[in-house]
Protein backbone atom coordinates (compact mmCIF):
# COMPACT_ATOMS: atom_id res chain seq x y z
CA UNK A 1 0.00 0.00 0.00
CA UNK A 2 2.75 2.46 0.90
CA UNK A 3 4.65 1.75 -2.33
CA UNK A 4 1.56 2.29 -4.46
CA UNK A 5 0.81 5.47 -2.55
CA UNK A 6 4.18 6.93 -3.63
CA UNK A 7 3.05 6.90 -7.28
CA UNK A 8 6.44 5.72 -8.58
CA UNK A 9 7.23 2.72 -10.80
CA UNK A 10 7.47 -0.45 -8.71
CA UNK A 11 8.73 -3.84 -9.89
CA UNK A 12 6.76 -6.79 -8.50
CA UNK A 13 7.95 -10.38 -8.80
CA UNK A 14 6.39 -13.82 -8.38
CA UNK A 15 8.03 -17.18 -7.82
CA UNK A 16 5.36 -18.89 -9.90
CA UNK A 17 1.68 -19.32 -10.73
CA UNK A 18 0.51 -19.44 -7.11
CA UNK A 19 2.12 -16.14 -6.15
CA UNK A 20 0.95 -14.61 -9.43
CA UNK A 21 -2.64 -15.43 -8.48
CA UNK A 22 -2.12 -13.94 -5.03
CA UNK A 23 -0.60 -10.72 -6.34
CA UNK A 24 -3.35 -10.43 -8.93
CA UNK A 25 -5.98 -10.72 -6.21
CA UNK A 26 -4.35 -8.48 -3.62
CA UNK A 27 -2.50 -5.85 -5.62
CA UNK A 28 -4.53 -5.55 -8.80
CA UNK A 29 -8.06 -6.14 -7.58
CA UNK A 30 -8.01 -5.03 -3.95
CA UNK A 31 -5.32 -2.33 -4.08
CA UNK A 32 -6.25 -1.36 -7.66
CA UNK A 33 -2.63 -1.02 -8.76
CA UNK A 34 -2.16 0.79 -12.07
CA UNK A 35 -0.33 -1.70 -14.27
CA UNK A 36 2.53 -0.36 -16.37
CA UNK A 37 3.80 -3.69 -17.68
CA UNK A 38 1.68 -6.82 -17.48
CA UNK A 39 2.88 -10.20 -16.20
CA UNK A 40 5.98 -11.31 -18.12
CA UNK A 41 8.23 -14.33 -17.84
CA UNK A 42 11.50 -13.42 -16.18
CA UNK A 43 14.23 -13.82 -18.83
CA UNK A 44 16.55 -14.95 -16.02
CA UNK A 45 14.15 -17.61 -14.75
CA UNK A 46 15.52 -21.15 -14.42
CA UNK A 47 15.01 -23.40 -17.43
CA UNK A 48 14.70 -27.20 -17.47
CA UNK A 49 18.02 -28.61 -16.36
CA UNK A 50 19.08 -25.45 -14.51
CA UNK A 51 19.86 -25.72 -10.81
CA UNK A 52 19.93 -22.20 -9.33
CA UNK A 53 19.44 -23.59 -5.85
CA UNK A 54 22.61 -25.69 -5.84
CA UNK A 55 20.62 -28.76 -4.85
CA UNK A 56 18.66 -26.98 -2.09
CA UNK A 57 15.16 -26.14 -3.30
CA UNK A 58 13.73 -24.51 -0.17
CA UNK A 59 16.32 -23.31 2.31
CA UNK A 60 15.15 -22.97 5.85
CA UNK A 61 12.36 -25.52 5.57
CA UNK A 62 12.58 -28.84 7.32
CA UNK A 63 12.19 -31.99 5.25
CA UNK A 64 8.86 -32.64 6.98
CA UNK A 65 7.46 -29.22 6.02
CA UNK A 66 8.70 -29.63 2.46
CA UNK A 67 6.94 -32.98 2.18
CA UNK A 68 3.65 -31.57 3.50
CA UNK A 69 3.70 -28.47 1.31
CA UNK A 70 4.94 -30.07 -1.88
CA UNK A 71 4.95 -28.02 -5.05
CA UNK A 72 6.93 -28.09 -8.25
CA UNK A 73 7.87 -24.40 -8.27
CA UNK A 74 11.53 -23.57 -7.69
CA UNK A 75 11.18 -20.84 -5.08
CA UNK A 76 14.66 -19.33 -5.33
CA UNK A 77 14.31 -17.49 -8.62
CA UNK A 78 11.38 -15.30 -9.65
CA UNK A 79 9.64 -16.70 -12.72
CA UNK A 80 7.28 -13.77 -13.35
CA UNK A 81 7.75 -9.99 -13.19
CA UNK A 82 5.46 -6.99 -13.71
CA UNK A 83 5.47 -3.24 -13.14
CA UNK A 84 2.90 -0.93 -11.57
CA UNK A 85 2.73 2.73 -10.71
CA UNK A 86 0.29 4.15 -8.22
CA UNK A 87 -3.29 3.11 -7.53
CA UNK A 88 -6.76 4.02 -8.72
CA UNK A 89 -7.79 4.47 -5.07
CA UNK A 90 -7.89 7.86 -3.42
CA UNK A 91 -5.69 8.36 -0.35
CA UNK A 92 -8.68 7.69 1.91
CA UNK A 93 -9.67 4.55 0.00
CA UNK A 94 -6.10 3.25 0.06
CA UNK A 95 -5.93 3.80 3.82
CA UNK A 96 -9.12 1.75 4.28
CA UNK A 97 -7.74 -1.06 2.12
CA UNK A 98 -4.49 -1.15 4.11
CA UNK A 99 -6.08 -0.96 7.55
CA UNK A 100 -9.35 -2.88 7.06
CA UNK A 101 -10.11 -4.58 3.75
CA UNK A 102 -6.66 -6.01 3.19
CA UNK A 103 -6.49 -7.53 6.66
CA UNK A 104 -9.98 -8.97 6.26
CA UNK A 105 -9.08 -10.57 2.94
CA UNK A 106 -5.92 -12.10 4.41
CA UNK A 107 -8.00 -13.51 7.26
CA UNK A 108 -10.52 -15.02 4.86
CA UNK A 109 -7.72 -16.52 2.77
CA UNK A 110 -6.18 -18.11 5.87
CA UNK A 111 -9.56 -19.62 6.75
CA UNK A 112 -9.96 -20.96 3.22
CA UNK A 113 -6.44 -22.41 3.22
CA UNK A 114 -7.12 -24.05 6.59
CA UNK A 115 -10.13 -25.86 5.15
CA UNK A 116 -7.99 -27.03 2.24
CA UNK A 117 -5.50 -28.65 4.60
CA UNK A 118 -2.85 -25.95 4.97
CA UNK A 119 -3.03 -26.40 8.76
CA UNK A 120 -0.84 -29.50 8.38
CA UNK A 121 2.04 -27.33 7.25
CA UNK A 122 1.30 -24.82 10.00
CA UNK A 123 1.55 -27.58 12.60
CA UNK A 124 4.86 -28.76 11.22
CA UNK A 125 6.16 -25.20 11.16
CA UNK A 126 5.27 -24.78 14.82
CA UNK A 127 6.88 -28.08 15.74
CA UNK A 128 10.10 -27.96 13.76
CA UNK A 129 10.32 -24.67 11.88
CA UNK A 130 12.23 -21.53 12.74
CA UNK A 131 10.76 -18.55 14.56
CA UNK A 132 9.71 -16.73 11.38
CA UNK A 133 7.82 -19.71 9.96
CA UNK A 134 6.31 -20.54 13.34
CA UNK A 135 5.12 -16.97 13.80
CA UNK A 136 3.43 -17.06 10.40
CA UNK A 137 1.77 -20.34 11.36
CA UNK A 138 0.48 -18.81 14.60
CA UNK A 139 -0.94 -15.84 12.72
CA UNK A 140 -2.68 -18.14 10.26
CA UNK A 141 -4.12 -20.30 13.04
CA UNK A 142 -5.34 -17.20 14.90
CA UNK A 143 -7.13 -15.99 11.77
CA UNK A 144 -8.63 -19.41 11.04
CA UNK A 145 -9.84 -19.84 14.62
CA UNK A 146 -11.89 -16.66 14.40
CA UNK A 147 -14.31 -18.68 12.28
CA UNK A 148 -16.66 -20.51 14.72
CA UNK A 149 -17.05 -23.63 12.57
CA UNK A 150 -13.32 -23.91 11.97
CA UNK A 151 -12.61 -23.37 15.66
CA UNK A 152 -15.01 -26.18 16.51
CA UNK A 153 -13.39 -28.49 13.96
CA UNK A 154 -9.88 -27.69 15.18
CA UNK A 155 -10.94 -28.15 18.80
CA UNK A 156 -11.16 -31.87 18.01
CA UNK A 157 -7.40 -31.67 17.37
CA UNK A 158 -6.82 -29.72 20.57
CA UNK A 159 -3.90 -31.74 21.94
CA UNK A 160 -2.07 -31.87 18.63
CA UNK A 161 -2.37 -28.14 18.04
CA UNK A 162 -1.67 -27.11 21.63
CA UNK A 163 1.39 -29.38 21.79
CA UNK A 164 2.72 -27.73 18.62
CA UNK A 165 2.16 -24.27 20.10
CA UNK A 166 3.91 -25.25 23.34
CA UNK A 167 6.81 -26.61 21.29
CA UNK A 168 7.10 -23.27 19.50
CA UNK A 169 7.12 -21.35 22.81
CA UNK A 170 9.75 -23.63 24.31
CA UNK A 171 12.05 -23.14 21.32
CA UNK A 172 11.41 -19.52 20.40
CA UNK A 173 9.81 -17.82 23.39
CA UNK A 174 6.45 -16.16 23.95
CA UNK A 175 4.22 -14.75 21.23
CA UNK A 176 0.82 -13.06 21.77
CA UNK A 177 -0.86 -15.23 19.13
CA UNK A 178 0.14 -18.38 21.01
CA UNK A 179 -2.15 -17.72 23.96
CA UNK A 180 -4.83 -16.34 21.66
CA UNK A 181 -4.92 -19.58 19.66
CA UNK A 182 -5.12 -21.69 22.82
CA UNK A 183 -7.94 -19.53 24.20
CA UNK A 184 -9.94 -19.80 20.99
CA UNK A 185 -9.53 -23.57 20.93
CA UNK A 186 -10.59 -23.87 24.57
CA UNK A 187 -13.55 -21.56 23.95
CA UNK A 188 -14.72 -23.79 21.11
CA UNK A 189 -14.50 -26.85 23.38
CA UNK A 190 -16.35 -25.11 26.20
CA UNK A 191 -19.03 -23.87 23.84
CA UNK A 192 -19.53 -27.38 22.46
CA UNK A 193 -19.78 -28.75 25.99
CA UNK A 194 -22.18 -26.12 27.38
CA UNK A 195 -24.13 -25.38 24.20
CA UNK A 196 -24.42 -22.22 22.11
CA UNK A 197 -27.02 -20.76 24.49
CA UNK A 198 -24.67 -20.75 27.47
CA UNK A 199 -23.87 -17.40 29.05
CA UNK A 200 -20.79 -15.79 27.46
CA UNK A 201 -19.50 -14.59 30.83
CA UNK A 202 -19.56 -18.10 32.24
CA UNK A 203 -17.85 -19.51 29.16
CA UNK A 204 -15.10 -16.89 29.24
CA UNK A 205 -14.46 -17.57 32.92
CA UNK A 206 -14.15 -21.29 32.20
CA UNK A 207 -11.80 -20.57 29.32
CA UNK A 208 -9.49 -18.45 31.46
CA UNK A 209 -9.58 -21.00 34.26
CA UNK A 210 -8.79 -23.88 31.90
CA UNK A 211 -5.97 -22.04 30.17
CA UNK A 212 -4.38 -21.10 33.50
CA UNK A 213 -4.67 -24.64 34.85
CA UNK A 214 -3.28 -26.36 31.76
CA UNK A 215 -0.91 -23.76 30.32
CA UNK A 216 -0.22 -21.24 33.08
CA UNK A 217 3.35 -22.41 33.56
CA UNK A 218 4.04 -22.27 29.82
CA UNK A 219 2.74 -18.75 29.34
CA UNK A 220 4.41 -17.41 32.48
CA UNK A 221 7.84 -18.85 31.67
HUMO-V902842 format. One record per run of one state. SS is the DSSP state (alpha for helix, beta for strand, coil for the rest). FROM is the first residue (numbers start at 1). LEN is the number of residues. If there is no record, write none. Layout:
ss=SS from=FROM len=LEN
ss=SS from=FROM len=LEN
//
This chain:
ss=coil from=1 len=1
ss=alpha from=2 len=4
ss=coil from=6 len=3
ss=beta from=9 len=6
ss=coil from=15 len=2
ss=alpha from=17 len=14
ss=coil from=31 len=2
ss=beta from=33 len=9
ss=coil from=42 len=21
ss=alpha from=63 len=6
ss=coil from=69 len=11
ss=beta from=80 len=8
ss=coil from=88 len=3
ss=alpha from=91 len=25
ss=coil from=116 len=3
ss=alpha from=119 len=10
ss=coil from=129 len=2
ss=alpha from=131 len=14
ss=coil from=145 len=3
ss=alpha from=148 len=8
ss=coil from=156 len=2
ss=alpha from=158 len=15
ss=coil from=173 len=3
ss=alpha from=176 len=19
ss=coil from=195 len=5
ss=alpha from=200 len=21
ss=coil from=221 len=1
//
